[in-house]
Amino acid sequence: MKIRSLLLAAVAVLPLLAACSGGKSDKGGADRPITLGFSQVGAESEWRTANTRSIKAAAKAAGIRLKFSDAQQKQENQIKALRSFIAQRVDVIAFSPVVESGWETVLREAKAAGIPVIVTDRAVDVTDDSLYTTLIGSDFVEEGRRAARWLIDDMKDRKGPINIVELQGTVGSAPAIDRQKGFHEVIDADPRFKVIRSQSGDFTRAKGKEVMEAFLKAEGKNIDVLYAHNDDMAIGAIQAIEEAGLQPGKDITVVSIDGVKGAFQAMMAGKLNATVECNPLIGPQLMDIVKKVHAGQTVPKRIIVNESVFDRSQAAAAFPSRQY
């Protein structure tokens, strides 16, 4: 009788133990938080910092456990981070690639481990696009086109030649490749415009200033337009223009991409003529996609965020509402 009573008591306790566990010890448990491994490019610009803040805040709000890695703009650091995520058996991997190529091997490792991969912000160049589930971010080619269209419209009454210098982003990165492609696709159709110098400023303010100084030494007052692949390089270049005794926004028309607060401040000061928005606040949208992918739902292969173009006439009104 004593043994029977003990057995009955043990059976009664089992449901209580199951309820307390919530199923979280099981990797596939419905109540276990999703673990997301995210590798960020770095913190090279205002845009990137805002992008990181958005992702971290959105993960916390969504109840997603985030394992975050800063690659410091080095591909080898990102590959190490992705392999670490695979070894830790995270549920989903997301990353913003430093450059387009060189991802095939590590993405095959993630696929073999059964871990879905979401690419954010920048594209990857792989022979098999099943190696990643979706790409969420901006259309960089269209951003380049928008910069060129704004410039052509702004200078519709001006006769040529109109000389342009171009500050490219990080060599081999998707935004640098695509923003150059889109810009030239439009601007090269107008014979008045000619790109006389083009060099990488690595998306940083310091490098943008350094390269612009070299452009000014080589070309002097022969420069009519500066096209920068991001606002931080443009802001650095503006400093170089001023130090050369010229007026940015007047002697040299300046158009850039990103739409960060610093660009709006430069436009309000009359030093930047226009910026093409590239929205970094993709955190909530990314977490929604993470949940769907983890649940096995089908998502679009390409998800594009909505963006606008702003010039000096709109800067003061738009500035108070800018979140980055």
Number of C-alpha atoms within 10 A of each C-alpha: 5 6 7 8 9 11 10 10 10 10 10 11 10 11 11 10 10 10 9 10 12 13 14 13 10 11 14 11 12 12 13 15 15 22 21 24 24 27 27 25 24 18 17 15 18 21 21 18 15 19 20 23 14 18 23 18 12 21 21 12 11 15 12 18 17 20 15 18 19 16 21 15 18 14 18 13 17 26 19 15 22 24 15 13 25 23 11 11 18 19 23 23 25 24 22 23 26 27 23 19 15 15 17 15 12 17 24 15 15 22 16 12 12 13 21 23 26 22 22 22 23 23 25 21 13 16 8 10 12 14 22 21 19 23 23 22 23 24 22 25 20 17 29 29 22 22 26 21 15 19 20 17 10 13 14 9 8 11 9 12 11 17 18 21 23 24 30 24 24 20 17 12 19 23 28 25 20 21 26 24 17 20 22 18 15 16 20 13 9 11 10 15 19 18 17 14 15 17 16 19 28 23 24 22 22 16 18 29 23 16 22 25 21 12 23 17 11 12 14 12 12 15 20 18 23 26 28 32 34 34 34 30 30 32 25 21 29 27 21 22 22 12 11 14 9 16 16 24 23 14 15 22 21 27 26 27 27 26 26 25 20 15 31 28 16 21 23 19 15 16 26 27 27 30 32 27 22 23 21 25 21 20 20 17 14 23 20 13 21 26 17 13 19 15 10 10 10 11 13 11 13 14 17 12 15 11 14 13 17 19 18 21 13 14 22 14 11 12 17 10 8 10 11 20
